[in-house]
Amino acid sequence: MERARYVAECQVQLERVKLLTAQRIQELIYANLNDQEEVNTILGQLKKLESYERKARSRRKNAIRAFCLITAE
């Protein structure tokens, strides 16, 4: 049960980062492109979110593997 819960937590984290990424992209679409500082801030946030998403995907993948090993026993 604990490992299944961890898989679910990893999925929730991944969904949250996807939502934040979509929000930042929306902000970028409506940003004043003449305001370079605002654009750079949003792009910096997107870069951090990309890194976090990669780590979240890896955690979820490892959690699923661990769960599958238990269910296979």
Backbone as numpy.savetxt, mean C-alpha at the origin, in Angstrom:
# Nx Ny Nz CAx CAy CAz Cx Cy Cz
-5.91 -19.85 13.25 -6.73 -18.65 13.25 -5.86 -17.38 13.25
-4.77 -17.44 13.98 -3.88 -16.28 14.08 -3.26 -15.93 12.73
-2.87 -16.93 12.00 -2.26 -16.67 10.68 -3.27 -16.16 9.67
-4.48 -16.65 9.76 -5.54 -16.16 8.87 -5.83 -14.69 9.18
-5.82 -14.34 10.46 -6.03 -12.95 10.86 -4.91 -12.07 10.32
-3.68 -12.58 10.37 -2.54 -11.79 9.88 -2.64 -11.57 8.37
-3.08 -12.58 7.64 -3.29 -12.43 6.19 -4.32 -11.31 5.94
-5.39 -11.32 6.72 -6.44 -10.30 6.58 -5.89 -8.91 6.92
-5.10 -8.81 7.97 -4.50 -7.52 8.33 -3.59 -7.00 7.22
-2.83 -7.88 6.63 -1.95 -7.49 5.53 -2.76 -6.98 4.34
-3.88 -7.64 4.07 -4.75 -7.22 2.97 -5.34 -5.84 3.25
-5.75 -5.61 4.49 -6.31 -4.31 4.86 -5.25 -3.21 4.70
-4.03 -3.48 5.13 -2.96 -2.50 4.96 -2.73 -2.18 3.49
-2.76 -3.21 2.66 -2.57 -3.02 1.24 -3.70 -2.18 0.64
-4.91 -2.44 1.04 -6.05 -1.67 0.55 -5.95 -0.20 0.99
-5.49 0.03 2.20 -5.32 1.40 2.70 -4.29 2.17 1.87
-3.18 1.52 1.57 -2.15 2.21 0.80 -2.64 2.47 -0.62
-3.43 1.57 -1.17 -4.00 1.80 -2.50 -4.95 3.00 -2.48
-5.74 3.11 -1.43 -6.66 4.24 -1.29 -5.89 5.56 -1.16
-4.86 5.56 -0.34 -4.05 6.77 -0.19 -3.37 7.16 -1.50
-2.91 6.16 -2.23 -2.28 6.43 -3.53 -3.28 7.06 -4.48
-4.47 6.52 -4.52 -5.51 7.08 -5.40 -5.84 8.52 -5.00
-5.88 8.78 -3.69 -6.15 10.14 -3.23 -5.05 11.10 -3.65
-3.79 10.67 -3.53 -2.67 11.54 -3.92 -2.68 11.80 -5.43
-3.03 10.78 -6.21 -3.10 10.96 -7.66 -4.21 11.96 -7.99
-5.32 11.86 -7.28 -6.42 12.81 -7.47 -5.96 14.23 -7.13
-5.21 14.37 -6.05 -4.67 15.67 -5.66 -3.74 16.21 -6.76
-2.96 15.33 -7.33 -2.03 15.74 -8.38 -2.77 16.21 -9.61
-3.87 15.54 -9.93 -4.67 15.92 -11.09 -5.20 17.34 -10.93
-5.63 17.67 -9.70 -6.23 18.97 -9.47 -5.25 20.01 -8.92
-3.99 19.63 -8.79 -2.99 20.55 -8.25 -2.69 21.66 -9.26
-2.26 22.76 -8.70 -1.79 23.87 -9.52 -0.40 23.49 -10.04
-0.32 23.15 -11.30 0.96 22.67 -11.85 2.03 23.74 -11.88
1.64 24.99 -11.69 2.62 26.07 -11.60 3.25 26.14 -10.22
2.63 25.49 -9.25 3.16 25.45 -7.88 4.05 24.21 -7.75
5.32 24.38 -8.09 6.26 23.26 -8.13 6.43 22.60 -6.76
6.35 23.39 -5.71 6.50 22.83 -4.36 5.37 21.86 -4.04
4.14 22.23 -4.40 2.99 21.36 -4.16 3.11 20.07 -4.97
3.49 20.20 -6.23 3.65 19.03 -7.09 4.74 18.11 -6.55
5.87 18.69 -6.14 6.97 17.88 -5.61 6.58 17.17 -4.32
5.79 17.84 -3.49 5.33 17.23 -2.25 4.46 16.00 -2.55
3.54 16.16 -3.45 2.65 15.05 -3.80 3.44 13.90 -4.43
4.37 14.23 -5.32 5.19 13.20 -5.95 6.05 12.47 -4.93
6.56 13.20 -3.95 7.34 12.58 -2.88 6.49 11.62 -2.06
5.24 12.02 -1.78 4.33 11.15 -1.05 4.02 9.90 -1.86
3.83 10.06 -3.16 3.55 8.91 -4.02 4.72 7.94 -4.04
5.93 8.48 -4.03 7.12 7.63 -4.03 7.19 6.81 -2.73
6.90 7.45 -1.61 6.89 6.74 -0.33 5.80 5.68 -0.30
4.64 6.02 -0.83 3.54 5.06 -0.85 3.87 3.86 -1.73
4.57 4.11 -2.83 4.98 3.01 -3.71 5.87 2.03 -2.96
6.82 2.57 -2.20 7.71 1.73 -1.42 6.93 0.96 -0.36
6.02 1.65 0.32 5.23 1.00 1.35 4.34 -0.09 0.74
3.79 0.17 -0.43 2.93 -0.82 -1.08 3.74 -2.08 -1.43
4.95 -1.88 -1.91 5.80 -3.03 -2.24 6.05 -3.89 -1.00
6.33 -3.23 0.13 6.56 -3.96 1.38 5.29 -4.64 1.86
4.16 -3.97 1.72 2.88 -4.55 2.15 2.55 -5.78 1.31
2.82 -5.71 0.01 2.58 -6.87 -0.86 3.46 -8.05 -0.44
4.70 -7.76 -0.11 5.62 -8.80 0.32 5.16 -9.44 1.63
4.74 -8.60 2.59 4.23 -9.14 3.87 3.01 -10.03 3.63
2.11 -9.57 2.76 0.90 -10.35 2.48 1.27 -11.68 1.82
2.20 -11.64 0.89 2.64 -12.85 0.19 3.23 -13.86 1.18
4.07 -13.38 2.07 4.67 -14.26 3.08 3.63 -14.79 4.05
2.67 -13.96 4.40 1.60 -14.39 5.31 0.76 -15.48 4.65
0.47 -15.32 3.38 -0.32 -16.33 2.66 0.46 -17.64 2.58
1.74 -17.55 2.31 2.57 -18.77 2.27 2.55 -19.50 3.60
2.72 -18.73 4.67 2.72 -19.35 6.01 1.36 -19.99 6.30
0.31 -19.32 5.92 -1.03 -19.86 6.13 -1.22 -21.15 5.32
-0.77 -21.15 4.09 -0.93 -22.33 3.23 -0.13 -23.52 3.77
1.01 -23.25 4.37 1.80 -24.35 4.94 1.04 -25.01 6.09
0.35 -24.24 6.87 -0.42 -24.79 7.99 -1.60 -25.61 7.47
-2.29 -25.05 6.48 -3.49 -25.74 5.97 -3.12 -27.00 5.21
-1.88 -27.09 4.71 -1.44 -28.27 3.96 -1.06 -29.42 4.89
-0.80 -29.09 6.15 -0.37 -30.14 7.10 -1.47 -31.04 7.50
